[in-house]
Amino acid sequence: MAAPTVRSSGSSFSRNISVVSSPQIPGLKCGPNGTTFISTGIRDLDRILGGGYPLGSLVMVMEDPEAPHHMDLLRTFMSQGLVNNQPLLYASPSKDPRGFLGTLPHPGSSKEDNKPTAPEPDQNLCDDFHRNSNNIASVGRIAIQSFCSPLCEYSEKETDMLSFIRLLKSMLMVSNAVAIVTFPPSLLSPSSSKRLQHMADTLLSIKAIPDGDKELEKLLTGYKDINGFLNIHKVARINTQVPVILEAKTFSMSLKKRRFLALECLNQAPVDGSSGTSYGTSGSCSGSSKSGALDF
């Protein structure tokens, strides 16, 4: 008599625990749930976002018409690609987009003679980086400056511009690349601006500091060193539905030693000469200054 067949206790919905080899390419970082990150170029922003920009994601940055601080995010993002020898694609409404490459910081070298040169951009960049989770051959970085600005040829055709972003996002989802797009929301219709924000995997905004704002100078510590504010509206979540809980959504941007950007949580200056900050103070639920058994 044949022995009865023993059925495994696992169901057809059992988790696949096969381990995928971690990427060996410089500039990549493995995250939870099989997510792969590339650096934003700003160490503090990498920490805040949980590792950087997820591979295959679309990052949208809302510009401030008062100051070009969004260019700092583009420069650090692209310079990180130069350091790791990653192909770059840069698009801009300016007459000479190649002039942007000369403004890229290079933290690995202080001599101008040793500045790395960017590889020749390829118009079909996403096609060259088709997604293969088991073997990542190369990673591309795409930066588009001032999308939908009046200098763009199709700026008045908002429907076509939205279709372009929708197509770009669908290509990124199956590619080993990350795209960061900046756009001026004040120059778009409210509906088009909301649609662009909705399509973004990671949504950021830049806000400049008004010159000579005495009230703001009294409220913030280190006001003179702050260049602007960075607001985080949405963080990309890949392969998970767990929401992100950030320590803060608004951070101050400052240039340290004229070499790298630093992000810090906003701290309120002490009021009336008291010590400490607004985040460090504590109070009693009883509303009384006297300590009691029910105070906590």
ZATI-586429 format. One line per 8 residues: for each residue x, y, z of N, C-alpha, C. Coordinates in nm, 3 decimals, decimal comma. Last residue first. Layout:
% ZATI-586429
X:Y:Z:X:Y:Z:X:Y:Z | ...
END
This chain:
% ZATI-586429
0,094:6,474:3,601:0,183:6,388:3,521:0,218:6,460:3,393 | -0,071:6,490:3,915:0,003:6,559:3,809:0,092:6,460:3,734 | -0,185:6,371:4,130:-0,248:6,348:3,999:-0,176:6,419:3,887 | -0,045:6,450:4,351:-0,042:6,308:4,317:-0,098:6,280:4,179 | 0,123:6,760:4,263:0,027:6,679:4,334:0,035:6,535:4,288 | 0,278:7,077:4,272:0,285:6,935:4,237:0,187:6,856:4,322 | 0,145:7,382:4,159:0,184:7,296:4,268:0,182:7,153:4,225 | 0,038:7,508:3,942:0,184:7,510:3,954:0,232:7,420:4,066
-0,221:7,346:3,759:-0,173:7,412:3,879:-0,023:7,405:3,884 | -0,318:7,190:3,557:-0,326:7,334:3,540:-0,278:7,411:3,661 | -0,299:6,921:3,542:-0,391:6,974:3,640:-0,408:7,124:3,629 | -0,100:6,853:3,366:-0,237:6,841:3,319:-0,336:6,901:3,417 | 0,183:7,064:3,338:0,103:6,974:3,419:-0,039:6,971:3,369 | 0,449:7,065:3,091:0,349:7,125:3,179:0,273:7,019:3,254 | 0,763:7,153:2,938:0,663:7,056:2,980:0,568:7,123:3,076 | 0,980:7,236:2,666:0,904:7,269:2,785:0,801:7,163:2,815
1,103:7,183:2,429:1,158:7,121:2,549:1,080:7,151:2,675 | 0,993:7,321:2,224:0,976:7,177:2,220:1,024:7,111:2,350 | 1,069:7,579:2,274:0,927:7,548:2,290:0,903:7,398:2,289 | 1,377:7,562:2,462:1,298:7,588:2,344:1,154:7,547:2,371 | 1,581:7,724:2,719:1,517:7,611:2,652:1,437:7,657:2,533 | 1,507:7,996:2,943:1,597:7,899:2,882:1,517:7,789:2,817 | 1,375:8,325:2,888:1,370:8,193:2,951:1,459:8,098:2,876 | 1,361:8,576:2,774:1,486:8,536:2,837:1,483:8,402:2,903
1,114:8,594:2,651:1,137:8,667:2,776:1,260:8,617:2,851 | 1,147:8,280:2,494:1,067:8,401:2,510:1,095:8,461:2,647 | 1,390:8,122:2,282:1,331:8,144:2,415:1,259:8,279:2,423 | 1,290:8,036:1,944:1,380:8,102:2,038:1,312:8,120:2,173 | 1,202:7,720:1,822:1,160:7,854:1,859:1,253:7,912:1,964 | 1,334:7,535:1,558:1,333:7,557:1,702:1,296:7,701:1,731 | 1,269:7,309:1,304:1,257:7,448:1,347:1,248:7,454:1,498 | 1,518:7,068:1,233:1,382:7,100:1,277:1,379:7,243:1,328
1,738:7,106:0,954:1,716:7,100:1,097:1,570:7,132:1,127 | 1,968:7,011:0,706:1,828:7,032:0,742:1,812:7,015:0,893 | 2,231:7,137:0,509:2,189:7,072:0,632:2,044:7,109:0,660 | 2,437:7,104:0,224:2,314:7,152:0,285:2,281:7,071:0,409 | 2,787:7,182:0,191:2,674:7,089:0,189:2,556:7,151:0,262 | 2,964:7,402:0,164:2,988:7,279:0,090:2,865:7,190:0,082 | 2,985:7,615:0,334:2,973:7,642:0,191:2,993:7,517:0,106 | 2,956:7,533:0,592:3,093:7,545:0,539:3,096:7,563:0,388
2,628:7,461:0,522:2,736:7,441:0,618:2,871:7,443:0,547 | 2,340:7,629:0,467:2,461:7,584:0,398:2,575:7,580:0,498 | 2,014:7,521:0,561:2,131:7,607:0,582:2,251:7,544:0,513 | 1,671:7,507:0,598:1,783:7,473:0,512:1,896:7,572:0,536 | 1,440:7,371:0,833:1,519:7,484:0,786:1,638:7,434:0,704 | 1,139:7,194:0,771:1,279:7,195:0,814:1,346:7,319:0,757 | 0,833:7,047:0,843:0,901:7,168:0,797:1,040:7,172:0,858 | 0,745:6,820:0,963:0,719:6,834:0,819:0,784:6,959:0,760
0,889:6,586:1,194:0,842:6,720:1,159:0,820:6,724:1,009 | 0,909:6,316:1,215:0,930:6,395:1,336:0,887:6,539:1,317 | 0,655:6,136:1,038:0,776:6,216:1,041:0,787:6,291:1,174 | 0,540:5,838:0,963:0,522:5,936:1,069:0,653:6,012:1,084 | 0,390:5,688:0,687:0,514:5,743:0,742:0,479:5,849:0,847 | 0,178:5,395:0,688:0,205:5,538:0,670:0,335:5,579:0,738 | 0,198:5,095:0,516:0,220:5,156:0,646:0,252:5,305:0,627 | 0,186:4,954:0,290:0,077:5,047:0,313:0,088:5,115:0,449
0,446:4,871:0,054:0,390:4,874:0,189:0,276:4,974:0,194 | 0,586:4,906:-0,183:0,566:4,769:-0,131:0,514:4,767:0,013 | 0,677:5,231:-0,101:0,687:5,125:-0,200:0,672:4,991:-0,130 | 0,596:5,551:-0,057:0,583:5,423:0,012:0,574:5,314:-0,093 | 0,726:5,878:-0,038:0,697:5,760:-0,120:0,694:5,635:-0,033 | 0,563:6,132:0,137:0,681:6,045:0,131:0,643:5,918:0,056 | 0,458:6,469:0,117:0,429:6,328:0,091:0,560:6,251:0,079 | 0,551:6,713:0,208:0,407:6,691:0,202:0,371:6,543:0,184
0,786:6,889:0,366:0,764:6,754:0,315:0,615:6,724:0,323 | 0,951:7,192:0,304:0,830:7,126:0,353:0,814:6,991:0,287 | 1,219:7,386:0,391:1,181:7,269:0,312:1,061:7,203:0,378 | 1,316:7,726:0,378:1,244:7,618:0,445:1,211:7,509:0,345 | 1,638:7,897:0,375:1,499:7,877:0,337:1,439:7,762:0,416 | 1,876:7,957:0,503:1,856:8,003:0,365:1,711:7,993:0,322 | 1,990:8,053:0,819:1,888:7,980:0,744:1,870:8,042:0,606 | 2,156:8,208:0,970:2,218:8,099:0,893:2,118:8,022:0,806
1,994:8,384:1,106:2,087:8,439:1,007:2,151:8,331:0,920 | 1,858:8,227:1,293:1,785:8,283:1,179:1,881:8,328:1,069 | 1,913:8,076:1,522:1,997:8,061:1,405:1,934:8,118:1,279 | 1,575:8,036:1,624:1,717:8,036:1,659:1,799:8,012:1,533 | 1,292:8,240:1,565:1,375:8,125:1,527:1,517:8,144:1,574 | 1,169:8,477:1,654:1,108:8,348:1,685:1,202:8,231:1,664 | 1,312:8,694:1,564:1,297:8,678:1,708:1,245:8,539:1,744 | 1,287:8,661:1,289:1,421:8,655:1,348:1,414:8,636:1,499
1,020:8,712:1,252:1,068:8,576:1,233:1,206:8,558:1,294 | 1,023:8,988:1,301:0,943:8,900:1,386:0,990:8,755:1,375 | 1,186:9,090:1,098:1,228:9,102:1,238:1,151:9,007:1,328 | 1,290:9,019:0,803:1,171:8,984:0,881:1,210:8,981:1,029 | 1,482:9,073:0,606:1,452:9,172:0,709:1,325:9,145:0,787 | 1,344:8,887:0,343:1,457:8,965:0,395:1,409:9,066:0,499 | 1,171:8,581:0,392:1,167:8,724:0,357:1,285:8,799:0,420 | 1,294:8,276:0,278:1,276:8,359:0,397:1,273:8,506:0,353
1,118:8,051:0,055:1,226:8,143:0,088:1,191:8,223:0,214 | 1,040:7,713:0,039:0,991:7,845:0,077:1,109:7,932:0,117 | 0,957:7,427:-0,148:1,061:7,517:-0,101:1,000:7,653:-0,071 | 0,828:7,096:-0,109:0,811:7,236:-0,147:0,919:7,319:-0,080 | 0,768:6,761:-0,227:0,838:6,859:-0,145:0,804:6,999:-0,193 | 0,658:6,435:-0,247:0,622:6,574:-0,277:0,689:6,666:-0,176 | 0,695:6,131:-0,403:0,747:6,216:-0,296:0,723:6,360:-0,335 | 0,523:6,068:-0,613:0,548:5,970:-0,506:0,601:6,040:-0,382
0,277:6,269:-0,774:0,410:6,257:-0,715:0,414:6,145:-0,612 | 0,016:6,302:-0,847:0,095:6,201:-0,919:0,233:6,179:-0,859 | -0,069:6,515:-0,688:-0,125:6,382:-0,665:-0,041:6,273:-0,731 | 0,064:6,731:-0,798:0,096:6,691:-0,661:0,046:6,550:-0,632 | -0,065:6,741:-1,046:0,079:6,714:-1,040:0,119:6,668:-0,900 | -0,323:6,803:-0,957:-0,298:6,676:-1,026:-0,150:6,641:-1,026 | -0,291:7,058:-0,848:-0,331:6,947:-0,761:-0,304:6,813:-0,827 | -0,226:7,200:-1,081:-0,130:7,191:-0,972:-0,164:7,076:-0,879
-0,464:7,177:-1,224:-0,342:7,116:-1,278:-0,236:7,101:-1,168 | -0,639:7,321:-1,055:-0,665:7,180:-1,084:-0,540:7,111:-1,136 | -0,529:7,585:-1,048:-0,538:7,503:-0,926:-0,561:7,355:-0,953 | -0,297:7,641:-1,317:-0,433:7,643:-1,264:-0,440:7,555:-1,140 | 0,028:7,778:-1,249:-0,062:7,678:-1,303:-0,202:7,699:-1,249 | 0,197:7,942:-1,118:0,173:7,972:-1,259:0,080:7,872:-1,325 | 0,232:7,841:-0,866:0,160:7,968:-0,877:0,128:8,004:-1,021 | 0,392:7,614:-0,889:0,246:7,597:-0,875:0,168:7,727:-0,892
0,649:7,546:-1,092:0,595:7,662:-1,020:0,444:7,651:-1,005 | 0,841:7,244:-1,035:0,740:7,320:-1,110:0,689:7,435:-1,027 | 1,080:6,986:-1,080:1,037:7,107:-1,010:0,939:7,182:-1,098 | 1,132:6,646:-1,048:1,074:6,749:-1,133:1,033:6,867:-1,046 | 1,334:6,370:-1,061:1,294:6,481:-0,974:1,253:6,597:-1,065 | 1,335:6,022:-1,100:1,319:6,153:-1,163:1,272:6,253:-1,058 | 1,536:5,736:-1,108:1,457:5,826:-1,025:1,453:5,961:-1,095 | 1,559:5,396:-1,225:1,588:5,538:-1,233:1,496:5,613:-1,138
1,511:5,134:-1,350:1,606:5,160:-1,242:1,651:5,305:-1,250 | 1,162:5,094:-1,426:1,299:5,133:-1,461:1,382:5,150:-1,335 | 0,894:5,081:-1,394:0,959:4,959:-1,443:1,104:4,988:-1,482 | 0,826:5,335:-1,310:0,784:5,222:-1,227:0,850:5,092:-1,269 | 0,900:5,509:-1,510:0,987:5,496:-1,394:0,953:5,373:-1,311 | 0,683:5,492:-1,684:0,813:5,440:-1,727:0,907:5,419:-1,609 | 0,486:5,617:-1,532:0,466:5,478:-1,570:0,596:5,415:-1,618 | 0,596:5,877:-1,515:0,582:5,796:-1,394:0,563:5,649:-1,428
0,580:5,958:-1,784:0,710:5,947:-1,718:0,701:5,860:-1,595 | 0,303:5,967:-1,819:0,382:5,869:-1,895:0,519:5,849:-1,831 | 0,244:6,178:-1,645:0,180:6,047:-1,623:0,258:5,938:-1,697 | 0,387:6,383:-1,763:0,424:6,339:-1,629:0,365:6,201:-1,600 | 0,242:6,400:-2,007:0,386:6,369:-2,007:0,430:6,317:-1,870 | -0,009:6,475:-1,922:0,007:6,344:-1,986:0,154:6,303:-1,989 | 0,047:6,731:-1,833:0,005:6,630:-1,737:0,020:6,490:-1,794 | 0,104:6,850:-2,079:0,208:6,844:-1,976:0,174:6,739:-1,870
-0,140:6,834:-2,208:-0,026:6,760:-2,262:0,086:6,747:-2,159 | -0,286:7,007:-2,043:-0,328:6,867:-2,058:-0,214:6,781:-2,111 | -0,164:7,252:-2,075:-0,149:7,184:-1,947:-0,191:7,037:-1,956 | -0,031:7,427:-2,285:-0,108:7,303:-2,304:-0,092:7,217:-2,179 | 0,140:7,629:-2,227:-0,002:7,663:-2,232:-0,091:7,540:-2,252 | 0,391:7,511:-2,245:0,343:7,553:-2,113:0,194:7,585:-2,113 | 0,545:7,398:-2,444:0,406:7,354:-2,430:0,346:7,397:-2,297 | 0,795:7,517:-2,413:0,725:7,530:-2,541:0,577:7,496:-2,529
0,871:7,710:-2,123:0,852:7,580:-2,188:0,766:7,596:-2,313 | 0,856:7,956:-2,009:0,962:7,936:-2,107:0,952:7,801:-2,177 | 0,657:7,942:-1,814:0,627:8,009:-1,941:0,733:7,989:-2,048 | 0,677:7,602:-1,682:0,705:7,744:-1,674:0,676:7,810:-1,809 | 0,648:7,326:-1,679:0,527:7,408:-1,700:0,553:7,557:-1,684 | 0,930:7,281:-1,469:0,832:7,221:-1,559:0,705:7,307:-1,562 | 1,183:7,355:-1,356:1,078:7,452:-1,389:0,983:7,398:-1,496 | 1,385:7,082:-1,464:1,374:7,209:-1,392:1,259:7,293:-1,446
1,432:6,752:-1,407:1,361:6,844:-1,496:1,333:6,971:-1,416 | 1,651:6,486:-1,397:1,614:6,612:-1,332:1,552:6,703:-1,437 | 1,726:6,151:-1,333:1,662:6,245:-1,424:1,620:6,368:-1,345 | 1,961:5,897:-1,316:1,903:6,011:-1,246:1,852:6,112:-1,348 | 1,990:5,538:-1,325:1,988:5,669:-1,387:1,919:5,773:-1,300 | 2,200:5,265:-1,265:2,091:5,348:-1,214:2,101:5,486:-1,276 | 2,272:4,930:-1,373:2,304:5,071:-1,360:2,179:5,146:-1,316 | 2,201:4,664:-1,317:2,325:4,693:-1,388:2,367:4,838:-1,371
2,075:4,462:-1,090:2,070:4,604:-1,123:2,203:4,640:-1,186 | 1,916:4,177:-1,075:2,044:4,223:-1,131:2,029:4,368:-1,173 | 1,670:4,122:-0,971:1,781:4,033:-0,935:1,916:4,083:-0,983 | 1,491:4,304:-1,075:1,516:4,306:-0,931:1,636:4,221:-0,890 | 1,512:4,506:-1,330:1,537:4,366:-1,305:1,580:4,354:-1,160 | 1,382:4,759:-1,534:1,387:4,702:-1,400:1,411:4,551:-1,403 | 1,588:4,924:-1,769:1,470:4,842:-1,743:1,488:4,765:-1,614 | 1,742:5,143:-1,861:1,747:5,099:-1,722:1,621:5,020:-1,687
1,700:5,231:-2,116:1,830:5,170:-2,088:1,841:5,115:-1,947 | 1,455:5,354:-2,105:1,464:5,228:-2,176:1,596:5,156:-2,147 | 1,514:5,591:-1,975:1,438:5,491:-1,902:1,444:5,355:-1,973 | 1,653:5,735:-2,179:1,722:5,691:-2,057:1,647:5,580:-1,987 | 1,650:5,830:-2,444:1,575:5,710:-2,406:1,634:5,650:-2,280 | 1,830:6,035:-2,462:1,689:6,069:-2,465:1,603:5,950:-2,424 | 2,109:6,061:-2,255:2,041:5,978:-2,353:1,892:6,008:-2,347 | 2,390:6,274:-2,205:2,253:6,234:-2,175:2,192:6,156:-2,290
2,719:6,173:-2,152:2,627:6,226:-2,251:2,486:6,181:-2,221 | 2,826:6,224:-1,812:2,812:6,146:-1,934:2,710:6,209:-2,026 | 3,007:6,503:-1,678:2,883:6,426:-1,685:2,879:6,345:-1,813 | 3,328:6,489:-1,533:3,242:6,535:-1,641:3,122:6,444:-1,650 | 3,469:6,588:-1,220:3,421:6,487:-1,312:3,331:6,549:-1,417 | 3,752:6,787:-1,157:3,606:6,781:-1,160:3,562:6,675:-1,259 | 4,020:6,835:-1,128:3,973:6,697:-1,111:3,822:6,686:-1,110 | 4,063:7,103:-1,147:4,115:7,019:-1,255:4,062:6,877:-1,247
3,971:7,214:-0,915:3,887:7,228:-1,033:3,935:7,137:-1,146 | 3,984:7,041:-0,611:4,057:7,098:-0,722:3,968:7,101:-0,846 | 3,852:6,902:-0,421:3,853:7,047:-0,407:3,924:7,116:-0,521 | 3,635:6,622:-0,425:3,757:6,685:-0,472:3,743:6,835:-0,459 | 3,395:6,528:-0,331:3,510:6,439:-0,326:3,640:6,503:-0,368 | 3,182:6,701:-0,367:3,244:6,694:-0,234:3,369:6,609:-0,230 | 3,106:6,910:-0,602:3,171:6,778:-0,599:3,243:6,763:-0,468 | 2,819:7,083:-0,729:2,925:7,065:-0,629:2,980:6,924:-0,635
2,754:7,218:-1,047:2,736:7,104:-0,958:2,850:7,096:-0,858 | 2,780:7,411:-1,236:2,746:7,456:-1,100:2,733:7,341:-1,002 | 2,820:7,294:-1,479:2,933:7,363:-1,419:2,907:7,412:-1,278 | 2,570:7,203:-1,548:2,669:7,105:-1,504:2,789:7,171:-1,439 | 2,436:7,424:-1,645:2,401:7,375:-1,511:2,506:7,279:-1,459 | 2,513:7,455:-1,903:2,574:7,542:-1,804:2,544:7,500:-1,663 | 2,348:7,295:-2,049:2,477:7,239:-2,010:2,550:7,328:-1,909 | 2,128:7,453:-2,118:2,115:7,360:-2,004:2,248:7,303:-1,958
2,086:7,741:-2,233:2,207:7,660:-2,223:2,196:7,566:-2,104 | 1,835:7,851:-2,211:1,893:7,837:-2,345:2,016:7,747:-2,344 | 1,604:7,680:-1,989:1,708:7,778:-2,019:1,770:7,749:-2,156 | 1,431:7,480:-1,918:1,385:7,577:-2,019:1,489:7,681:-2,055 | 1,591:7,158:-1,898:1,567:7,290:-1,843:1,514:7,382:-1,953 | 1,699:6,839:-1,796:1,618:6,918:-1,889:1,581:7,049:-1,822 | 1,938:6,586:-1,774:1,892:6,713:-1,720:1,819:6,790:-1,829 | 2,043:6,279:-1,675:1,965:6,345:-1,779:1,905:6,470:-1,717
2,325:6,069:-1,610:2,238:6,180:-1,575:2,164:6,230:-1,698 | 2,462:5,765:-1,480:2,420:5,848:-1,594:2,316:5,951:-1,551 | 2,693:5,764:-1,211:2,560:5,727:-1,259:2,520:5,819:-1,374 | 2,926:5,785:-1,050:2,934:5,751:-1,193:2,801:5,698:-1,247 | 2,902:5,887:-0,799:2,885:5,742:-0,812:2,885:5,696:-0,958 | 2,934:6,159:-0,847:3,028:6,092:-0,757:3,023:5,941:-0,775 | 2,712:6,208:-1,008:2,847:6,221:-1,064:2,948:6,147:-0,978 | 2,503:6,174:-0,827:2,515:6,082:-0,939:2,652:6,088:-1,003
2,547:6,391:-0,665:2,562:6,258:-0,606:2,573:6,152:-0,715 | 2,481:6,593:-0,841:2,622:6,577:-0,804:2,647:6,442:-0,738 | 2,201:6,567:-0,851:2,280:6,533:-0,969:2,427:6,513:-0,935 | 2,130:6,646:-0,588:2,082:6,519:-0,644:2,168:6,475:-0,761 | 2,243:6,899:-0,564:2,290:6,792:-0,476:2,249:6,655:-0,530 | 2,096:7,033:-0,766:2,243:7,024:-0,771:2,294:6,909:-0,684 | 1,828:7,013:-0,685:1,870:6,954:-0,812:2,022:6,935:-0,816 | 1,834:7,155:-0,445:1,796:7,014:-0,443:1,839:6,944:-0,572
1,907:7,407:-0,543:1,996:7,338:-0,449:1,964:7,190:-0,442 | 1,690:7,486:-0,691:1,810:7,447:-0,764:1,909:7,376:-0,673 | 1,509:7,576:-0,512:1,486:7,442:-0,565:1,607:7,392:-0,643 | 1,571:7,837:-0,460:1,629:7,736:-0,370:1,604:7,594:-0,419 | 1,541:8,090:-0,598:1,566:7,964:-0,668:1,626:7,856:-0,579 | 1,264:8,287:-0,476:1,405:8,246:-0,465:1,424:8,111:-0,535 | 1,000:8,349:-0,530:1,083:8,453:-0,471:1,232:8,416:-0,469 | 0,855:8,130:-0,616:0,892:8,232:-0,716:0,985:8,339:-0,662
0,946:7,812:-0,525:0,908:7,941:-0,468:0,949:8,049:-0,568 | 0,821:7,496:-0,651:0,916:7,606:-0,644:0,856:7,727:-0,572 | 0,776:7,173:-0,545:0,706:7,299:-0,574:0,800:7,416:-0,548 | 0,884:6,878:-0,680:0,924:6,987:-0,590:0,852:7,113:-0,635 | 0,843:6,529:-0,693:0,798:6,660:-0,740:0,832:6,765:-0,633 | 0,969:6,227:-0,796:0,978:6,329:-0,692:0,939:6,463:-0,754 | 0,888:5,898:-0,855:0,880:6,033:-0,911:0,875:6,133:-0,796 | 1,081:5,591:-0,847:0,983:5,685:-0,795:0,994:5,820:-0,866
1,276:5,399:-0,890:1,154:5,393:-0,969:1,047:5,492:-0,926 | 1,393:5,371:-0,562:1,420:5,347:-0,702:1,289:5,329:-0,777 | 1,318:5,630:-0,328:1,306:5,491:-0,373:1,329:5,479:-0,523 | 1,554:5,854:-0,199:1,445:5,839:-0,294:1,435:5,693:-0,337 | 1,640:5,775:0,143:1,657:5,850:0,019:1,534:5,840:-0,068 | 1,597:5,674:0,396:1,701:5,614:0,314:1,729:5,689:0,187 | 1,390:5,810:0,519:1,406:5,668:0,546:1,509:5,599:0,461 | 1,371:6,080:0,500:1,289:6,002:0,407:1,304:5,851:0,427
1,561:6,159:0,689:1,420:6,194:0,709:1,330:6,106:0,624 | 1,803:6,069:0,578:1,757:6,016:0,707:1,608:6,041:0,727 | 1,813:6,223:0,345:1,813:6,077:0,337:1,759:6,015:0,465 | 1,831:6,476:0,460:1,709:6,441:0,387:1,700:6,290:0,367 | 2,089:6,467:0,567:1,974:6,482:0,656:1,844:6,443:0,588 | 2,246:6,444:0,333:2,246:6,338:0,434:2,124:6,346:0,526 | 2,168:6,490:0,010:2,164:6,560:0,138:2,148:6,455:0,247 | 2,153:6,323:-0,201:2,266:6,415:-0,201:2,272:6,497:-0,073
1,968:6,129:-0,191:1,922:6,259:-0,239:2,037:6,357:-0,255 | 2,060:5,799:-0,293:2,078:5,915:-0,207:2,024:6,041:-0,273 | 1,820:5,545:-0,353:1,938:5,619:-0,395:1,942:5,749:-0,317 | 1,697:5,230:-0,232:1,703:5,376:-0,228:1,830:5,425:-0,296 | 1,472:4,967:-0,273:1,608:5,013:-0,295:1,608:5,165:-0,305 | 1,269:4,741:-0,089:1,286:4,873:-0,149:1,433:4,908:-0,160 | 1,198:4,506:0,041:1,259:4,498:-0,090:1,278:4,630:-0,161 | 1,109:4,577:0,294:1,012:4,533:0,194:1,068:4,533:0,053
1,356:4,833:0,375:1,258:4,729:0,408:1,167:4,698:0,291 | 1,645:4,885:0,156:1,551:4,923:0,259:1,455:4,810:0,290 | 1,977:4,929:0,045:1,862:4,840:0,060:1,777:4,885:0,178 | 2,112:5,174:-0,161:2,092:5,129:-0,025:1,967:5,045:-0,018 | 2,365:5,290:-0,386:2,237:5,225:-0,360:2,232:5,177:-0,216 | 2,620:5,384:-0,422:2,512:5,481:-0,423:2,376:5,423:-0,400 | 2,763:5,120:-0,615:2,779:5,232:-0,521:2,664:5,330:-0,535 | 2,605:4,806:-0,638:2,639:4,929:-0,707:2,657:5,041:-0,605
2,514:4,573:-0,538:2,653:4,601:-0,513:2,698:4,730:-0,580 | 2,204:4,496:-0,382:2,278:4,560:-0,490:2,419:4,595:-0,447 | 2,158:4,166:-0,243:2,159:4,311:-0,228:2,242:4,375:-0,338 | 1,965:3,902:-0,372:2,097:3,957:-0,345:2,092:4,108:-0,342 | 1,677:3,805:-0,205:1,734:3,863:-0,325:1,866:3,929:-0,290 | 1,572:3,514:-0,056:1,648:3,636:-0,036:1,706:3,681:-0,169 | 1,250:3,386:-0,016:1,376:3,380:-0,090:1,445:3,515:-0,083 | 1,009:3,372:0,104:1,119:3,420:0,188:1,253:3,409:0,117
0,695:3,443:0,027:0,817:3,397:-0,037:0,936:3,456:0,036 | 0,429:3,350:0,240:0,525:3,451:0,196:0,648:3,386:0,135 | 0,144:3,171:0,121:0,261:3,180:0,207:0,360:3,280:0,150 | -0,087:3,116:-0,010:-0,059:3,256:0,017:0,060:3,273:0,109 | -0,132:2,852:-0,020:-0,087:2,914:-0,144:-0,054:3,060:-0,127 | -0,002:2,749:0,303:-0,106:2,769:0,204:-0,047:2,832:0,079 | 0,175:2,496:0,487:0,167:2,628:0,426:0,059:2,634:0,322 | 0,189:2,235:0,563:0,100:2,322:0,641:0,084:2,460:0,578
0,178:1,989:0,302:0,248:2,091:0,381:0,147:2,182:0,448 | 0,057:1,664:0,326:0,042:1,798:0,271:0,111:1,900:0,363 | 0,168:1,349:0,248:0,164:1,448:0,356:0,161:1,586:0,295 | 0,004:1,075:0,113:0,079:1,198:0,085:0,060:1,298:0,197 | 0,037:0,747:0,249:-0,041:0,867:0,220:0,048:0,990:0,202 | 0,212:0,490:0,074:0,203:0,578:0,191:0,122:0,701:0,155 | 0,052:0,217:-0,083:0,132:0,340:-0,092:0,108:0,428:0,029 | 0,086:-0,118:0,000:0,000:0,000:0,000:0,090:0,124:0,000
END
